[in-house]
Amino acid sequence: MSVQQRDGRDAVAAVPALIEQLARLARSADRADLLGTLDAVRRRSADASVRVAFVGLRQQGKSQLINALLGKQVCVAGDRRATSVVTVVRHRDEPAAHLVVEKPGGATSAAVPLPPGELQTDLATSPRARGWRVLHTEVGVDSAMLAGGLAIVDTPGVGGPGQRHVARVLNEVALADAVVIVSDASQEFTAPEFRFVRQVLGLCPTAVIAATKVDLYPEWRRIADANRRHLAGGGVSCRIIPVSAALRGHAMRLRDKELNAESGCPELLRFLRTEVLVDVETKRRVRTARDLESVAHHLAVPFEAEMKSLRDTEFRRCVADELKARKERSDEQVKSAKSWQQVLNDGVADLNSEIDHDLRERLRIINKHIESELADGDPDKKWPLLTGWVQEQVSVAVSDNFVWAFQSAQVLAERVAASFGVDGVRTDFPALDAVCAGDLVDSGLRIGELSDTKASLADKGLTAVRGGYSGAMMIGMGATMIGAAMMNPITIGAGVVLGVKAYQQDRAGRIARRRGEAQATLRKYIDDVSFQVHKLSRDRLRNVQRELRDHFKESADQALASLQSSMKAAQEAVGMEFAEREKRAAEIEKKLAVLTKIREGITRLPAPRSRIADRGGQVPAHLG
């Protein structure tokens, strides 16, 4: 182990001790606000899991790839089986599985034990859920690949009729630290798949594309090159790694290192090591260091002011001017708080309106297409294709709106952070992934069926006979007035013509009623989706506003409390006797020395070393 790696591990191991030392100083200074910040840092430090979501279209080999990487049959895989619920796989010494279900009312969830042997079944309809909605599945397996804190998230395949899972999958992407986009090597990106890739990268830029099943398609290199051109042409930057789950499985059984390298899985694991775990850990350590440095700064401000007042004779003589200057700084910070609050409130109001308008515009385009499609022809003949198209386009519209709203919320948070400045301490905005996440569309929403308004053969005949008979009788009565027979060739011919006309009019009326019903049914579905997404968008944005408001208000209150505490300490120090000042100065010197040592420890939080074993998961050592 190198000196840098050993220093890095020592620094990370020292984080709990640094937090405890700062907590003791905060308690002695009666700073409950700083203790709250340290508790939050302690909770974040304890959660070392890094979520990597595997996403893609249906039947692309996503679950099979996860099983091959883990060396265990954990996720549902097979030509006739598909992942139906989100499955989160973590490390656990003793294998276990649970269904996380939503209790009636939707307010709480519960974990239901699941035998590992049932993991290969349709978990969405598992009888162990007792009729409750299955939210996701938690699986624990003994895996060296996951031992460092990695959590693999297997998601249902998107695409197909109604795009049922795309909203749920994008929600998981928003929660993930990194994403593996799975696309098999059978063909180039289709338009829907490329659109999905862009949506995923818009939510989580740390991503890679795994081109699966390269062992089945000899032209996989040409397909991969074509996909790289599509990405470059679309202004999308994402690496493509060819992999084969089948070759990986054979390599593990045969303990064949060359075959394992040919499978491409070691390269994918290197991506997880070097670009996911290291990057996420680095960001977390940087944030931890900033939070701890902020607490240390707020603790040091009053001590430094008091020490200056105790030891600096010149400072004591002009303490009134210094306190006046500090009071002015306090007033400036109050004004600064009003500034960032105004930016936040105005930004949320504008964003709320823009998100709503964006969704309405997308759905309005779909409604126009529906009107043009139903302008002619019988809706019954195109109803299955039309409803499938509407569900797909509505799902795309909602997904694009969600991605755009998520990115806009991040931009708003950056604007608020830029307008927020107190005491020269940099304040980052909190992560908004969990705040913005949530099911986008109720999976229970469906397009209704058209009522059966088709006329039977008997009804059609009766309509034609009725129209023909009435017409023949009317013309026949006119013929008798001029002395002709009521029933003659002209009367009969007119009856036939009028009967056909009556049948055509009745048929046109029925089609018109079906068009109106079809239009109303589709519009109702779109209105229901719009109503639901509009409510969820407002809730998410309100959560963003609340999260940002509380975060920056806490930072502003801490800075203000530190400033006021320093003013009070400096003022009290002026009135002390010499002996008392010396005693107090010695105490403060000790505390400042402790803070200096803590700050030195904070600055030694380097970039982390990968926590995934170099042997690449559970492949034997000689296959690493």
DADA-V174055 format. One record per pair of residues at least 24 apart in sequence whose C-alpha atoms are under 7 Angstrom apart, sorted by sequence separation. I is the first residue (numbers start at 1). J is the second residue. D is the distance in Angstrom with one decimal. If there is no record, write none. Layout:
I_J_D + I_J_D
This chain:
471_495_5.1 + 179_204_7.0 + 178_204_6.5 + 185_211_5.7 + 469_495_6.1 + 173_200_6.6 + 179_206_6.5 + 180_207_5.7 + 181_208_6.1 + 182_209_5.8 + 183_210_6.2 + 184_211_5.1 + 185_212_5.9 + 241_268_6.8 + 468_495_4.1 + 471_498_5.9 + 101_129_6.6 + 178_206_5.0 + 179_207_4.6 + 180_208_5.1 + 181_209_4.6 + 182_210_4.9 + 183_211_5.1 + 184_212_4.4 + 185_213_6.1 + 214_242_6.6 + 468_496_5.5 + 103_132_6.2 + 174_203_5.5 + 178_207_5.6 + 179_208_6.6 + 180_209_5.8 + 181_210_6.0 + 182_211_6.2 + 183_212_6.1 + 184_213_5.7 + 185_214_5.9 + 209_238_6.9 + 211_240_6.7 + 214_243_6.3 + 215_244_6.2 + 102_132_6.0 + 170_200_6.8 + 173_203_6.5 + 174_204_6.5 + 180_210_6.6 + 182_212_6.8 + 208_238_5.9 + 209_239_6.1 + 210_240_5.9 + 211_241_5.9 + 212_242_6.1 + 213_243_6.7 + 214_244_5.7 + 406_436_6.6 + 468_498_5.1 + 101_132_6.1 + 102_133_5.4 + 173_204_6.5 + 186_217_6.2 + 207_238_6.8 + 208_239_5.3 + 209_240_4.7 + 210_241_5.0 + 211_242_4.5 + 212_243_5.0 + 213_244_5.1 + 363_394_6.9 + 467_498_6.0 + 468_499_3.7 + 101_133_5.5 + 102_134_6.3 + 185_217_6.5 + 208_240_6.2 + 209_241_6.2 + 210_242_5.8 + 211_243_5.9 + 212_244_5.5 + 467_499_4.4 + 101_134_4.4 + 102_135_6.4 + 210_243_6.4 + 100_134_6.0 + 101_135_5.3 + 363_397_7.0 + 465_499_5.9 + 99_134_6.7 + 100_135_5.6 + 185_220_5.2 + 188_223_5.6 + 362_397_5.9 + 464_499_4.4 + 467_502_5.3 + 100_136_5.4 + 187_223_6.2 + 464_500_5.9 + 99_136_6.3 + 100_137_5.8 + 84_122_6.5 + 85_123_6.7 + 99_137_4.7 + 185_223_6.3 + 188_226_6.5 + 189_227_6.3 + 359_397_7.0 + 464_502_5.9 + 84_123_6.6 + 85_124_6.0 + 98_137_5.8 + 99_138_6.4 + 188_227_5.9 + 359_398_7.0 + 463_502_6.8 + 464_503_5.1 + 84_124_5.8 + 98_138_5.2 + 463_503_5.9 + 97_138_5.6 + 98_139_6.5 + 97_139_4.3 + 359_401_6.1 + 76_119_6.7 + 96_139_5.9 + 97_140_6.1 + 358_401_6.8 + 460_503_6.7 + 75_119_6.8 + 76_120_4.8 + 96_140_5.1 + 74_119_6.6 + 75_120_6.7 + 95_140_5.2 + 96_141_6.9 + 95_141_4.7 + 94_141_6.9 + 95_142_6.4 + 92_140_4.8 + 93_141_6.8 + 94_142_6.7 + 87_136_5.8 + 88_137_6.1 + 89_138_6.2 + 90_139_6.3 + 91_140_5.3 + 92_141_5.0 + 93_142_5.1 + 86_136_4.8 + 87_137_4.6 + 88_138_5.0 + 89_139_4.7 + 90_140_4.9 + 91_141_5.2 + 92_142_5.1 + 355_405_6.3 + 85_136_5.6 + 86_137_6.2 + 87_138_6.0 + 88_139_6.0 + 89_140_5.8 + 90_141_6.4 + 91_142_5.5 + 91_143_5.9 + 91_146_5.0 + 90_146_6.1 + 91_147_5.4 + 453_510_7.0 + 90_150_6.8 + 90_151_4.9 + 89_151_5.6 + 90_152_6.7 + 88_151_6.6 + 89_152_5.1 + 88_152_5.8 + 89_153_6.3 + 88_153_4.5 + 347_412_6.5 + 87_153_5.6 + 88_154_6.4 + 86_153_6.9 + 87_154_5.0 + 86_154_5.7 + 87_155_6.5 + 450_518_6.6 + 86_155_4.7 + 85_155_6.7 + 86_156_6.4 + 85_156_6.0 + 83_155_6.8 + 84_156_5.4 + 344_416_6.0 + 70_143_6.7 + 83_156_4.8 + 343_416_6.1 + 448_521_6.4 + 83_157_7.0 + 447_521_7.0 + 447_522_6.7 + 340_416_5.7 + 447_525_5.8 + 340_419_5.3 + 339_419_6.9 + 340_420_5.5 + 336_420_6.7 + 441_529_6.8 + 333_422_6.3 + 63_154_6.6 + 441_532_6.8 + 441_533_6.5 + 440_533_6.2 + 440_536_7.0 + 178_276_6.4 + 50_149_6.1 + 51_150_6.3 + 52_151_6.2 + 53_152_6.1 + 54_153_6.0 + 58_157_4.1 + 49_149_4.4 + 50_150_4.9 + 51_151_4.8 + 52_152_5.2 + 53_153_4.5 + 54_154_5.4 + 55_155_5.8 + 57_157_4.7 + 58_158_5.7 + 48_149_5.6 + 49_150_5.5 + 50_151_5.7 + 51_152_6.1 + 52_153_6.0 + 53_154_6.3 + 54_155_6.3 + 56_157_5.7 + 57_158_4.6 + 58_159_6.5 + 49_151_6.2 + 51_153_6.8 + 55_157_6.9 + 56_158_6.3 + 57_159_5.8 + 436_540_5.2 + 435_540_6.5 + 435_543_6.1 + 436_544_6.9 + 435_544_6.1 + 432_544_6.9 + 429_548_7.0 + 53_173_6.4 + 62_182_5.8 + 60_182_6.5 + 53_176_6.0 + 60_183_5.5 + 52_176_5.7 + 60_184_5.1 + 51_176_5.0 + 52_177_6.0 + 53_178_6.5 + 54_179_5.9 + 55_180_6.3 + 56_181_5.5 + 51_177_5.3 + 52_178_4.8 + 53_179_4.8 + 54_180_4.8 + 55_181_5.1 + 56_182_4.9 + 50_177_6.2 + 51_178_6.7 + 52_179_5.3 + 53_180_6.2 + 54_181_6.0 + 55_182_6.0 + 56_183_6.3 + 54_182_6.9 + 294_425_6.9 + 378_511_5.9 + 422_556_6.7 + 379_514_6.6 + 379_515_6.0 + 423_559_6.7 + 422_559_6.6 + 379_518_6.9 + 374_515_6.2 + 61_212_6.5 + 68_245_5.4 + 356_534_6.6 + 65_245_5.0 + 68_248_6.1 + 64_245_6.4 + 68_249_5.8 + 352_538_6.8 + 348_545_6.8 + 203_403_6.2 + 199_400_6.8 + 202_403_6.4 + 199_403_6.4 + 337_556_6.9 + 162_388_5.7 + 50_277_6.9 + 161_388_5.7 + 163_391_6.9 + 162_391_4.6 + 163_392_5.5 + 162_392_5.1 + 330_560_6.5 + 163_395_6.3 + 167_399_6.1 + 330_563_6.9 + 323_567_6.1 + 41_288_6.5 + 175_433_5.4 + 316_574_6.2 + 174_433_5.5 + 175_434_5.9 + 302_562_6.3 + 306_566_6.7 + 34_295_6.3 + 298_559_6.6 + 301_562_6.3 + 305_566_5.5 + 309_570_5.4 + 175_437_6.9 + 174_437_6.5 + 302_565_5.7 + 306_569_5.2 + 310_573_5.8 + 298_562_5.5 + 302_566_3.7 + 306_570_4.6 + 309_573_6.0 + 310_574_6.9 + 301_566_6.2 + 305_570_5.7 + 309_574_6.4 + 171_437_5.6 + 171_438_6.2 + 302_569_6.5 + 306_573_6.3 + 171_439_6.7 + 168_439_6.0 + 310_581_6.0 + 167_439_6.8 + 26_299_6.9 + 167_440_5.7 + 22_296_7.0 + 167_441_6.9 + 310_585_6.6 + 307_585_6.1 + 164_443_7.0 + 307_588_6.9 + 303_588_6.3 + 300_592_6.9 + 296_595_6.5 + 293_599_6.6 + 293_602_7.0 + 289_602_5.6 + 285_605_6.8 + 282_607_5.3 + 282_608_6.1 + 281_608_6.3 + 278_608_5.9 + 278_609_6.5 + 278_610_5.7 + 277_610_6.3 + 274_610_6.9 + 273_610_5.6 + 273_612_6.1 + 269_616_6.1 + 266_616_6.2 + 260_623_6.7 + 255_620_6.8 + 257_622_6.6 + 257_623_4.2 + 252_619_6.0 + 256_623_6.5 + 255_623_6.7 + 148_611_4.8 + 148_612_5.7 + 145_612_5.7 + 145_613_6.7 + 144_613_6.7 + 145_616_6.6 + 145_617_3.9 + 144_617_5.3 + 145_618_6.6 + 143_617_6.9 + 144_618_5.9 + 143_618_6.5 + 33_558_6.7 + 70_617_6.5 + 71_618_6.4 + 69_617_6.8 + 70_618_6.6 + 18_598_6.2 + 11_601_6.9 + 11_604_6.1 + 12_605_6.6 + 11_605_5.5 + 8_605_6.4 + 8_606_5.6 + 8_608_6.4 + 5_609_6.6
